[in-house]
Structure formats: C-alpha cells, structure tokens
C-alpha cells in the first residue's frame, strides 16, 4: 500500500535521509522511532508532500506521489503541534476542514467521545493544550481513510482521554488501516504497536516487532532495548548484522 524506495534528502550539507527503504504493505500500527535528528519527521513530511526528496520515490497503491496532491485527501494526518488559527471558533475550524475536503465526516461522534461540545463556540486561542489536542484528534480521525499518520498523538492528554485515544486507534486498526505513529512515549508504543521502525543517522536500523527488538538488544522493556542501541558502539542494521562502528552518545528520543 505504502512504499518508500531509496529516499534521500539533504538540507545543505546535512544528509537527513540516506537511502530509506520501507514497505508498509500490511495493515496495523507501526511506530516510527528514533533519536532527535534521525530523520523521522523529514520522512513523514516527504510522505505528506511537505518536503520534496532529492532522490527516490514514495508510492501509494503503486502510484508515485511526487508532484501530486490529490492523494492527500485520502490520508489522515495528526500534526505534532496543533497550529490552528487562534481567532477561529472550534466549530468554524471543523466546518472549514469539511468544506475543504468536501466529504462526509464523522465529527459528531468524536466530539461526543472527547466531550468537546462545551468548547465548540470557544476560540481556539483560549483553549488549554489538552483541549486543543482533542480538537486535533477530531480533525485527524473524522474521515475514514486507509492510511493514518499520527505525530505525537498523546501530547497533553489526561489519563481518561488517553484511554479513549488508545481504544479509538485500536478500532481503526481493526478496520484494516495502515497507521504510522511517531512518539517519545515508549510505554505507549509497547502497548499499541504491531511493528517498530527505528531510524538512526538517516537510515533504517531496525524493523520488526516489539518482542524482536527487546530480544535482539537485550532490553527488559522497549525503553531499555532502545537505550542499549544508543549507548553501544556497534550499530546493527535491519537484518541484525553489524553495520559499522560509530561513536555514539546517549541521546533522547
């Protein structure tokens, strides 16, 4: 369904993506992880057409999306930071999105789920961070598209909203969707992800299940396994073979 072939991108002398190859041909939840500067945000932006790669291609249903725009109407995207127009009412924002997409939306059920009815006539600039994130979730989930990209979906959510989000994502997975998630919350990944793609220095260094990454990198939990990757000198490629020796520092994810 979604394929990335030899994707390369540099900003000046900084090579961010160094020949990424990925194939998301199965439904389920894939967590795209990596330390800051590993290339995960650039990868997602290339898929969305927000960044143009220097080389390589991205295909959706075997169709090259480079230079295209219509395919975006069949993706659902949750940005990490909800930069909505501050002066708009919540109701106006959702209506604007529906006008742009021109398709039937399931916003009413999501507004009820996240208890947003009291906020519909409030300006976005007056909302708390958690409430803005709930609005962000509504706009991301209100269309029934086969591919979803969720960038830090748990930001600002209280425990009750977090449980609702997890159940919502599971429901979408049950429909056979391809769901890509970037997050720094490893407990969330360990609970939710079917597969992990771990990027390091612009390359794919691991692709597999949570159980596989814990077994390969001797981690009691996912956080421990990733800490072992980032602190050991030997970096392993996606097939488990020693790729190269590098000097690595402990970095945050």
Secondary structure by P-SEA (a helix, b strand, c coil): cbbbcbbbbbccccccccbbbbbcccbbbbbbcccccccaaaaaaaaaccccccccccccccccccccccccccbbbbbccccccccccaaaaaaaaaaaaccccaaaaaaaaaccccccccccccccaaaaaaaaaaaaccccccbbbbccccccccaaaaaaaaaaaaaaaaaccbbbbbbccaaaaaacccbbbbbccccccccccaaaaaaaaccccaaaaaaaaaccccccccccccccccccccccc
